[in-house]
Amino acid sequence: QSARGVHSSARAGGGNGLGSRLRKALRLSENLCLGSQLSMNFGSGLTKFDLDDGSGTIVKTCPFGASNPDGKIHFECLPSGMWNLTQQDCYDCPELREKFTYLKGETRDIILRPGAEGDVYHEECAFFDGEHHHRYKKGRLSFACIKKKWEHVGTTCSDTNCREGHVTLDFYGDVGKVHYDVPGANHVAHLPCPKKCPNPDGHVSLKCGDIPEGKEVGTYSFLSQTCQACNPTNLTLTLEEAHKRSIQLPAAELHEEEERSCVFDDGEKVYAKGKVIYKCFEGGWKLWNSTCRDWVCPDQTAVIKMEYTVGGQAMTGQSRLHLKAAMNGTHEYPCPEGALDPDGKVTFDCFSDTTWRINTVNCGNGIQVHEAALQDDSDSDGGGGDDDKNGGGD
């Protein structure tokens, strides 16, 4: 029992008296135990119990200082003639004596007295490694009485504000979770970047926070990292408020770019030209440019200055033609209003370099194009898009 170092002594009477008691016990077919004195520790040092001659069970009250002073102790007389402790509720967890091993082979003896469920005891951080004694500047060892036994529930021993330990950081993507051994530090701890990161020569910084009131040491929190400016990200890009596609972006360094095709709606919408470009900024991945389109030459307005002869007199005029976005080739437009030939045509060529050039003008006899200039329409960009993030981080 937790009553360690149980001592007993029988109080023997005269020979005739003992013989009389034994004969009486035999007649009653009961075990007989001689009077004894037992010394037990129930949490406040050794307590002596005087047990008289008798048989069966003797019930005693828990001693003062026990975890449960209102509890009871039951002693039973064994066939051997000795009193035996069979039941007690003076405490829940028995006395504990063990050797506790800490980091680097440091050990110390732990002695915990009996305790009640929920009791917590603390021991100082003083250890011996076989050659040197080491008393840590901060922290303690903690033990709790849980389910009838003492459990080690915490260690905060440290010579720094934040103690050495372990942390797992998630870099997402191919790198995933990385486990680190973190050294003790008073302010900032630096850890190397994983070799598979975009910047393997960078580092992760953990900040040692202020020690909270009632605590012995502080805790680390994430401060910064230079391993990757952008985390792997999953998002949905929408073009023209109708067509969608999923975008998966990897981890990246600052200013890195990623290109994606103009295939949308699970392949049902494939733009004829262009691409989607994302760029890594300090705040994460951003849509940098989208040139997805079903045309080569954009919407533009052609400003045409023409010369023609009316009644032998040279005349000049200026007209505007709206050119719709189109693929490569020659495209025909009606002559401007007021032309000599209202049914005439003007043709423009769309070249693969996305430029328009005037080809022919058939708007009446004698008309010559003096100058043709192009102006961008305000709604001719055709790209643009909105993206919605579906997980991942910036």
C-alpha positions in Angstrom: 0.0 0.0 0.0 1.0 3.6 -0.1 1.5 3.2 3.5 5.2 2.7 3.0 7.3 1.3 5.7 4.6 -0.5 7.5 5.8 -1.5 11.0 4.0 -3.8 13.3 4.7 -5.1 16.8 2.5 -7.7 18.6 1.7 -7.0 22.2 2.1 -10.5 23.8 0.6 -11.3 27.1 1.2 -14.2 29.4 1.5 -17.7 28.0 -1.8 -18.8 29.5 -3.6 -15.8 28.2 -2.3 -16.4 24.7 -3.2 -20.0 24.8 -6.7 -19.1 26.0 -7.2 -16.7 23.1 -6.1 -19.2 20.6 -8.3 -21.9 21.9 -11.2 -19.5 21.9 -10.5 -18.6 18.2 -10.3 -22.3 17.3 -13.7 -22.9 18.9 -15.2 -20.0 16.9 -13.4 -21.1 13.7 -12.2 -17.5 13.1 -8.8 -16.0 12.3 -7.2 -14.3 15.3 -4.8 -11.4 15.0 -2.7 -10.2 17.8 -2.6 -6.6 18.7 -0.2 -4.6 16.5 1.0 -1.1 15.9 1.2 -0.1 12.2 3.0 3.0 10.9 1.7 4.5 7.6 2.1 7.6 5.5 -1.2 9.0 4.2 0.2 12.3 3.0 1.4 14.1 6.1 4.2 11.8 7.3 4.0 8.6 9.3 0.9 7.9 11.4 0.7 5.1 14.0 -2.3 3.0 14.3 -2.9 0.8 17.3 -4.9 -2.4 16.4 -6.2 -4.5 19.3 -6.4 -8.3 19.5 -9.3 -9.5 17.4 -10.6 -11.0 14.2 -12.6 -9.9 11.1 -12.3 -6.2 10.1 -11.3 -3.0 12.0 -12.2 0.4 10.6 -10.2 3.5 11.4 -10.7 7.2 10.4 -8.1 8.7 8.0 -5.5 10.7 10.0 -5.3 14.5 10.0 -3.5 15.8 7.0 -4.7 13.1 4.6 -6.2 14.2 1.3 -9.6 13.0 2.4 -9.6 13.3 6.2 -13.2 12.1 6.4 -12.3 8.8 4.7 -12.0 5.4 6.3 -9.2 2.8 6.6 -10.1 -0.9 6.7 -7.8 -3.6 8.2 -8.6 -7.3 7.8 -7.3 -10.1 9.9 -5.5 -12.7 7.7 -5.2 -16.4 8.4 -1.5 -15.7 9.1 -2.5 -13.8 12.2 -1.4 -10.5 10.8 -3.5 -7.3 10.2 -3.6 -6.2 6.6 -4.7 -2.9 5.1 -7.4 -3.9 2.5 -9.2 -0.7 1.7 -8.8 3.1 2.2 -10.1 6.3 0.7 -7.7 8.7 2.5 -6.1 9.5 -0.8 -6.5 8.6 -4.6 -2.9 8.5 -5.7 -0.3 6.7 -3.7 3.1 8.0 -2.8 5.4 8.2 -5.8 9.2 7.7 -5.8 11.0 7.7 -9.2 14.0 9.0 -11.1 13.0 11.6 -13.6 15.2 12.1 -16.7 15.3 15.4 -18.6 17.3 16.6 -21.6 20.9 15.6 -22.1 20.8 12.8 -19.6 20.0 15.1 -16.7 18.1 13.3 -13.8 16.6 14.0 -10.5 14.7 12.1 -7.8 11.0 12.8 -7.6 9.1 12.0 -4.3 5.4 12.8 -4.2 3.3 12.2 -1.2 -0.2 10.6 -1.5 -2.8 13.0 -3.1 -6.4 13.4 -4.1 -7.7 13.3 -7.7 -6.9 16.6 -9.4 -4.0 17.5 -7.0 -1.1 19.1 -8.8 2.5 19.2 -7.4 5.4 21.1 -8.7 9.2 20.3 -8.4 12.1 22.6 -9.1 14.2 22.3 -12.2 17.4 21.0 -10.5 19.2 18.1 -12.2 22.4 16.1 -12.1 24.1 14.6 -15.2 26.6 12.5 -13.4 29.2 15.2 -13.2 27.5 18.6 -12.8 24.5 20.0 -11.1 22.3 22.2 -13.2 19.6 24.5 -11.8 17.6 26.1 -14.6 16.8 29.8 -14.3 13.1 29.4 -15.1 10.3 26.8 -15.0 9.3 23.8 -13.1 8.2 20.1 -13.3 4.5 19.5 -12.8 2.7 16.3 -11.8 -1.0 15.7 -11.4 -3.1 13.0 -9.7 -5.1 11.5 -12.5 -7.2 8.3 -12.4 -5.5 7.0 -9.2 -1.9 7.6 -10.3 0.6 10.4 -10.6 1.1 11.7 -14.2 3.9 14.0 -15.4 1.8 16.8 -17.1 4.3 19.5 -17.9 7.9 20.7 -18.0 8.9 24.4 -18.4 12.5 24.2 -17.3 14.6 26.7 -19.3 17.6 29.1 -19.1 15.9 31.4 -21.7 12.5 33.1 -21.9 11.3 30.5 -24.4 12.5 27.0 -23.9 13.8 24.7 -26.6 11.3 22.4 -28.2 9.6 21.3 -31.4 7.4 23.0 -33.9 5.8 21.9 -37.2 5.4 24.5 -40.0 3.3 23.9 -43.1 4.8 25.2 -46.4 2.0 23.6 -48.4 2.4 22.2 -51.9 5.3 19.8 -52.6 7.2 20.9 -49.4 4.3 20.3 -47.1 4.8 20.1 -43.3 8.3 20.4 -41.9 9.3 19.5 -38.3 11.8 21.7 -36.6 13.9 21.4 -33.4 13.7 25.0 -32.0 16.5 26.3 -29.8 15.8 28.2 -26.7 15.9 32.0 -27.1 15.1 35.2 -25.3 13.8 37.2 -28.3 13.9 35.6 -31.8 14.8 32.1 -33.0 15.9 31.6 -36.6 15.3 28.3 -38.5 16.6 27.4 -42.0 14.3 27.1 -45.0 13.6 23.6 -46.4 15.8 22.8 -49.3 12.8 22.4 -51.7 11.5 25.9 -51.0 11.9 28.6 -53.8 14.5 30.3 -51.6 16.4 27.6 -49.7 18.9 30.1 -48.4 16.2 32.0 -46.5 15.0 31.5 -42.9 12.0 31.3 -40.7 11.8 33.6 -37.6 9.9 32.7 -34.5 9.3 35.4 -31.9 9.6 34.6 -28.2 6.6 36.4 -26.6 6.4 38.1 -23.2 6.0 35.7 -20.3 2.3 35.7 -19.3 1.4 36.4 -15.7 1.4 33.2 -13.7 3.6 31.4 -16.2 7.3 30.6 -16.0 8.3 30.8 -19.6 7.0 32.5 -22.8 5.8 30.8 -26.0 7.0 31.1 -29.6 4.8 32.6 -32.3 5.4 33.0 -36.1 7.2 36.2 -37.0 8.3 36.0 -40.6 9.8 33.9 -43.3 11.8 34.4 -46.5 11.5 30.8 -47.8 8.7 31.8 -50.2 6.8 35.0 -50.8 3.7 33.2 -52.0 2.2 30.0 -50.7 0.6 27.4 -53.0 -2.9 28.7 -53.8 -6.0 27.3 -55.4 -8.5 29.8 -56.8 -11.2 30.3 -59.5 -10.8 32.8 -62.3 -13.9 34.3 -64.0 -13.8 36.1 -67.4 -16.6 38.1 -68.9 -18.7 37.4 -65.8 -19.5 34.0 -67.4 -16.6 31.7 -68.0 -14.7 30.1 -65.1 -11.6 28.0 -64.6 -9.6 26.6 -61.7 -6.1 27.9 -61.1 -3.5 26.1 -59.0 -0.4 28.1 -58.2 2.8 26.8 -56.5 5.0 28.4 -53.8 7.1 31.2 -55.3 9.6 33.9 -54.7 8.7 37.6 -54.9 7.9 38.7 -58.5 7.8 35.2 -59.9 5.2 34.8 -62.6 3.0 31.8 -63.6 1.2 31.5 -67.0 -2.0 29.5 -67.5 -4.0 28.8 -70.7 -7.3 30.3 -71.8 -9.3 27.1 -71.4 -12.5 27.7 -69.4 -15.6 25.9 -68.3 -13.9 22.5 -68.2 -12.9 22.8 -71.8 -16.2 24.0 -73.3 -14.9 27.5 -73.8 -11.4 27.9 -75.4 -10.4 31.4 -76.3 -8.6 31.7 -79.7 -5.7 33.8 -78.3 -4.0 34.9 -75.2 -3.0 33.6 -71.8 -3.5 34.3 -68.1 -0.5 35.6 -66.0 -0.3 35.6 -62.2 2.5 37.4 -60.4 3.8 36.9 -56.8 3.6 40.1 -54.7 4.3 40.6 -51.0 0.6 40.1 -50.3 0.4 36.9 -52.3 -0.6 35.8 -55.8 -2.4 38.5 -57.9 -3.8 38.4 -61.4 -1.2 40.3 -63.4 -2.7 40.1 -66.9 -5.3 38.3 -68.9 -5.1 38.4 -72.7 -7.7 35.6 -73.4 -9.7 36.6 -76.5 -11.4 35.3 -79.6 -9.8 38.0 -81.8 -6.4 39.1 -83.0 -7.0 42.8 -83.6 -9.0 44.7 -80.9 -12.0 47.0 -81.2 -10.7 50.4 -82.5 -11.9 53.5 -84.2 -10.3 54.5 -87.5 -10.1 58.3 -88.1 -9.8 58.8 -91.8 -8.9 62.1 -93.5 -9.8 62.0 -97.2 -9.4 64.3 -100.2 -11.8 64.4 -103.2 -12.8 66.7 -106.0 -16.3 68.2 -106.3 -17.0 70.5 -109.3 -13.3 70.8 -110.1 -12.6 72.0 -106.5 -10.4 70.0 -104.1 -12.2 69.1 -100.8 -11.0 67.4 -97.6 -13.0 65.6 -95.0 -12.6 63.5 -91.9 -14.7 60.4 -91.0 -14.7 57.8 -88.3 -15.2 54.0 -88.7 -15.6 51.7 -85.8 -13.6 48.5 -86.4 -14.8 45.5 -84.5 -12.4 43.0 -82.8 -11.6 40.4 -85.4 -9.3 37.6 -86.4 -6.5 37.8 -89.1 -7.5 38.8 -92.6 -9.3 41.5 -94.6 -12.5 43.0 -93.2 -15.0 45.1 -95.1 -16.9 48.2 -93.8 -19.4 50.6 -95.4 -18.1 54.0 -96.5 -18.7 56.8 -94.0 -21.9 58.8 -94.1 -21.8 61.5 -96.7 -19.4 59.6 -99.1 -19.9 60.2 -102.8 -20.8 56.5 -103.2 -23.1 55.6 -100.3 -22.9 51.9 -101.2 -19.1 51.9 -101.4 -16.8 49.9 -99.2 -13.6 50.4 -97.1 -11.4 47.4 -96.3 -9.0 47.0 -93.4 -6.4 44.2 -92.9 -5.9 42.6 -89.5 -2.3 41.4 -89.0 -1.0 38.8 -86.6 0.8 41.5 -84.6 -2.7 42.7 -83.6 -2.6 45.9 -85.8 -5.2 47.2 -88.2 -4.1 48.7 -91.6 -6.3 50.3 -94.2 -6.4 48.4 -97.5 -8.8 49.8 -100.0 -11.3 52.7 -100.2 -14.1 52.7 -102.7 -16.3 55.5 -101.7 -16.6 57.4 -105.0 -14.5 58.7 -107.9 -11.5 60.7 -107.0 -11.5 60.0 -103.2 -8.0 59.5 -101.8 -7.0 58.7 -98.2 -4.8 61.4 -97.0 -4.3 59.9 -93.5 -5.8 57.1 -91.4 -5.2 56.9 -87.7 -6.5 54.4 -85.1 -7.9 55.2 -81.6 -8.4 52.6 -78.9 -12.0 52.1 -77.7 -12.5 52.3 -73.9 -14.0 48.8 -73.8 -11.6 47.0 -76.1 -9.3 45.3 -73.7 -11.2 42.1 -73.8 -9.2 40.6 -70.9 -9.7 41.3 -67.3 -11.0 38.9 -64.8 -12.1 38.3 -61.3 -10.6 35.5 -59.2 -12.0 33.9 -56.1 -9.8 32.0 -53.8 -10.7 28.4 -52.9 -8.2 27.6 -50.2 -4.5 28.0 -50.0 -2.8 31.1 -48.6 -1.5 34.4 -49.9 
